[in-house]
Amino acid sequence: MFFNGIRPKAEKCCGCEGCREICPKSAIKSTEDTDGFIIPEVNLDLCVECGLCEKVCPMSNADKITSSTEGTAYAAVNKNGTELSQSSSGGVFSLIADYVLNKGGFISGAAFDSTLNLCHIVTNHSDDMQNLRGSKYLQSRMENTYTDIKSILNTGKLVYFVGTGCQVAGLKLFLRKDYENLITSDILCHGVPPQSVFNEMIKAVESKYNGKIKKYSFRDKSVWGWSCSSSSSNIEIRSKLKYLGNEPLQQAYFNAFIKADNYRESCYVCPYAQSRRAGDITLGDFWGVEKYIPIKDIRKGVSAILVNTPKGHQLINKIKNNLNLFPASIRDIEHINRTLVEPTPRPAERELFFKKFKENPEMTLMTYYKPSMKRDFVYALKSNSVTAKMIILVKKVLKK
Ligand SMILES: Cc1cc2nc3c(=O)[nH]c(=O)nc-3n(C[C@H](O)[C@H](O)[C@H](O)COP(=O)(O)OP(=O)(O)OC[C@H]3O[C@@H](n4cnc5c(N)ncnc54)[C@H](O)[C@@H]3O)c2cc1C
C-alpha cells in the first residue's frame, strides 16, 4: 500500500499535501514528523484504498510531468529597477506576475503571514506582490492552494503558480488535466528546511534583541548587491523598527541552508533536480554569468531562465519588451547550479544537525554554522562572481 502504514517513508514524500487535498474521504491529515517536516497521515478506518493519493504524488509520478526535452535557456534581467532590487534573482517572476494581474488573473506563490509562517497564497491584488517577491529558504505550506486554484481555473481566469518543482508537479497531478489558462514556474531548488528550524532561529534573534521581527529577507541586495546578498530583518524594539543586517544568527541559518544539512529527506533524491523541468518557465540565479555573457551591470541580479513549453515561449514574447534577454546555454547554467544535473548529495552531518538542533538551536547554529570570512570566501569562489570576490577582498582589508 502507498502509505506503508499510516505515513509514507520520509524520502518518499515531498510534503506538497496534494494527497490530503485530493482524498475523497478526508482520510488524510497533515502532521509533522520528528524533524518538523509536514508529512501526511492516513486514517485507515476511513481509507477506501481508491489509490488517488498515489496518482497525485509528485515523488511517484515525475516522468508524467517533466518536459520531454530540455528548454531554451536565457539570462534575463527585469528592466524595472525597483522590482529588480526587491527580487532575489533577475526579477522575472515579477514581470510574469504583472502581466497576469493586468489580464485580470491570479498569482499563487510563497508569502510570509504576519507571524512569519510561510504558506502559498492565491491572490489577484498587486499589493501582495511585496510579500510574494523574494526567495524564502524554508518549505512553504500548500494547505488548500491546489483546491483554490482549481476553482479559479474552472471560472476561466488566468492563474500563474510559482513553486518548487515538486509543488508545480503536485498541482498538475492534483488537477489531473491540462488547463490552457494555467501558467507555471518552477524554481531551481536545491532543497528546503522545515518551518520549525526557521522559527527557532527567529525566536533566538527576538530574545537576543528583546524585540519582534516584522519583516525578513533572505536575499537582501541593498548592501552588497546580488552576488553577495545576505539575510536581513526589521525588528520592532520598544515600538521602533531597527534594521538587522549581517546578524550572526541570521547568517548562520543561511550557512546551514547552503550546506544542505537540514533539508527534507526527499530533497536528496529529488526527481525534479534535472534539466527536464516541471514548469512552463524555470526560474533561477545565473551564477557566474559574467564568464559567459557580456551583461553590462549584474550588481542587482541576473536570472537564469529555461523556457520549457510553447506556453512559456508565448509568455516570454509578451513580456520581452520589459526584459533584457540574452540567449544562454543550459550547460553554462548547470556549471554552478548542480540542481539542473542531480539532487543535492545528503551530507553526513544531517543526522547531527537535527539531533543537536533539537537540544539547543542557538548553540547549534552558532557552533557549526557561525559566519566566518573563510566561509564567505568559499561561497564567493563557488558563486564564481568577480564582484563577490572583490567585495570579500574589500571586507577583509577593512577588517584589518
Ligand atoms: C528553497 C529555494 C531554493 C532555491 N535554490 C536555488 C538554486 O539552487 N539555484 C538557483 O539558481 N536558484 C535557486 N532558488 C531560486 C532563486 O532564489 C529565485 O527564487 C528565483 O530565481 C526567482 O527569482 P526572481 O528574481 O525571478 O523572483 P523573486 O521575486 O525572487 O521570486 C520569488 C518567487 O519564488 C517563490 N518562492 C519563494 N520562496 C519559495 C519557497 N520556499 N517555496 C516555493 N516558492 C517560493 C515566490 O512565491 C515567488 O514567486 C531557490 C529558491 C528557493 C525558494
The ligand as an SDF file (V2000), in Angstrom:
LIG
                    3D

 53 58  0  0  0  0  0  0  0  0999 V2000
   14.1810   26.9810   -1.2830 C   0  0  0  0  0  0  0  0  0  0  0  0
   14.7670   27.6080   -2.5260 C   0  0  0  0  0  0  0  0  0  0  0  0
   15.9170   27.0850   -3.0810 C   0  0  0  0  0  0  0  0  0  0  0  0
   16.4640   27.6630   -4.2320 C   0  0  0  0  0  0  0  0  0  0  0  0
   17.6090   27.1260   -4.7800 N   0  0  0  0  0  0  0  0  0  0  0  0
   18.1270   27.6820   -5.8940 C   0  0  0  0  0  0  0  0  0  0  0  0
   19.3040   27.1450   -6.5020 C   0  0  0  0  0  0  0  0  0  0  0  0
   19.8680   26.1570   -6.0160 O   0  0  0  0  0  0  0  0  0  0  0  0
   19.7770   27.7400   -7.6190 N   0  0  0  0  0  0  0  0  0  0  0  0
   19.1730   28.8200   -8.1780 C   0  0  0  0  0  0  0  0  0  0  0  0
   19.6450   29.3210   -9.2030 O   0  0  0  0  0  0  0  0  0  0  0  0
   18.0510   29.3370   -7.6540 N   0  0  0  0  0  0  0  0  0  0  0  0
   17.5170   28.8070   -6.5290 C   0  0  0  0  0  0  0  0  0  0  0  0
   16.3660   29.3210   -5.9910 N   0  0  0  0  0  0  0  0  0  0  0  0
   15.5780   30.2910   -6.8060 C   0  0  0  0  0  0  0  0  0  0  0  0
   16.0010   31.7160   -6.6980 C   0  0  0  0  0  0  0  0  0  0  0  0
   16.4480   32.0130   -5.3790 O   0  0  0  0  0  0  0  0  0  0  0  0
   14.8230   32.6540   -7.0480 C   0  0  0  0  0  0  0  0  0  0  0  0
   13.6980   32.3220   -6.2550 O   0  0  0  0  0  0  0  0  0  0  0  0
   14.3610   32.5340   -8.4670 C   0  0  0  0  0  0  0  0  0  0  0  0
   15.4460   32.7230   -9.3120 O   0  0  0  0  0  0  0  0  0  0  0  0
   13.2660   33.5600   -8.7830 C   0  0  0  0  0  0  0  0  0  0  0  0
   13.8050   34.8190   -8.6960 O   0  0  0  0  0  0  0  0  0  0  0  0
   13.1330   36.1270   -9.3200 P   0  0  0  0  0  0  0  0  0  0  0  0
   14.1150   37.2200   -9.1640 O   0  0  0  0  0  0  0  0  0  0  0  0
   12.5850   35.8570  -10.6770 O   0  0  0  0  0  0  0  0  0  0  0  0
   11.8730   36.4110   -8.4300 O   0  0  0  0  0  0  0  0  0  0  0  0
   11.6400   36.5250   -6.8820 P   0  0  0  0  0  0  0  0  0  0  0  0
   10.8000   37.6990   -6.6260 O   0  0  0  0  0  0  0  0  0  0  0  0
   12.8590   36.3690   -6.1100 O   0  0  0  0  0  0  0  0  0  0  0  0
   10.6980   35.2390   -6.8110 O   0  0  0  0  0  0  0  0  0  0  0  0
   10.3010   34.6210   -5.7630 C   0  0  0  0  0  0  0  0  0  0  0  0
    9.3030   33.5730   -6.2410 C   0  0  0  0  0  0  0  0  0  0  0  0
    9.6760   32.3550   -5.6840 O   0  0  0  0  0  0  0  0  0  0  0  0
    8.6140   31.8650   -4.8830 C   0  0  0  0  0  0  0  0  0  0  0  0
    9.1640   31.3060   -3.6520 N   0  0  0  0  0  0  0  0  0  0  0  0
    9.9240   31.9510   -2.7410 C   0  0  0  0  0  0  0  0  0  0  0  0
   10.2250   31.1230   -1.7520 N   0  0  0  0  0  0  0  0  0  0  0  0
    9.6370   29.9440   -2.0240 C   0  0  0  0  0  0  0  0  0  0  0  0
    9.5770   28.7050   -1.3420 C   0  0  0  0  0  0  0  0  0  0  0  0
   10.1840   28.4910   -0.1950 N   0  0  0  0  0  0  0  0  0  0  0  0
    8.8830   27.7150   -1.9190 N   0  0  0  0  0  0  0  0  0  0  0  0
    8.2420   27.8930   -3.0910 C   0  0  0  0  0  0  0  0  0  0  0  0
    8.2600   29.0510   -3.7770 N   0  0  0  0  0  0  0  0  0  0  0  0
    8.9630   30.0580   -3.2450 C   0  0  0  0  0  0  0  0  0  0  0  0
    7.7550   33.0640   -4.5600 C   0  0  0  0  0  0  0  0  0  0  0  0
    6.4350   32.6690   -4.4640 O   0  0  0  0  0  0  0  0  0  0  0  0
    7.9420   33.9290   -5.7750 C   0  0  0  0  0  0  0  0  0  0  0  0
    7.0080   33.5650   -6.7280 O   0  0  0  0  0  0  0  0  0  0  0  0
   15.8280   28.7860   -4.8270 C   0  0  0  0  0  0  0  0  0  0  0  0
   14.6750   29.3200   -4.2420 C   0  0  0  0  0  0  0  0  0  0  0  0
   14.1340   28.7390   -3.1050 C   0  0  0  0  0  0  0  0  0  0  0  0
   12.8810   29.3240   -2.5010 C   0  0  0  0  0  0  0  0  0  0  0  0
  1  2  1  0
  2  3  1  0
  2 52  2  0
  3  4  2  0
  4  5  1  0
  4 50  1  0
  5  6  2  0
  6  7  1  0
  6 13  1  0
  7  8  2  0
  7  9  1  0
  9 10  1  0
 10 11  2  0
 10 12  1  0
 12 13  2  0
 13 14  1  0
 14 15  1  0
 14 50  1  0
 15 16  1  0
 16 17  1  0
 16 18  1  0
 18 19  1  0
 18 20  1  0
 20 21  1  0
 20 22  1  0
 22 23  1  0
 23 24  1  0
 24 25  2  0
 24 26  1  0
 24 27  1  0
 27 28  1  0
 28 29  2  0
 28 30  1  0
 28 31  1  0
 31 32  1  0
 32 33  1  0
 33 34  1  0
 33 48  1  0
 34 35  1  0
 35 36  1  0
 35 46  1  0
 36 37  1  0
 36 45  1  0
 37 38  2  0
 38 39  1  0
 39 40  1  0
 39 45  2  0
 40 41  1  0
 40 42  2  0
 42 43  1  0
 43 44  2  0
 44 45  1  0
 46 47  1  0
 46 48  1  0
 48 49  1  0
 50 51  2  0
 51 52  1  0
 52 53  1  0
M  END
$$$$
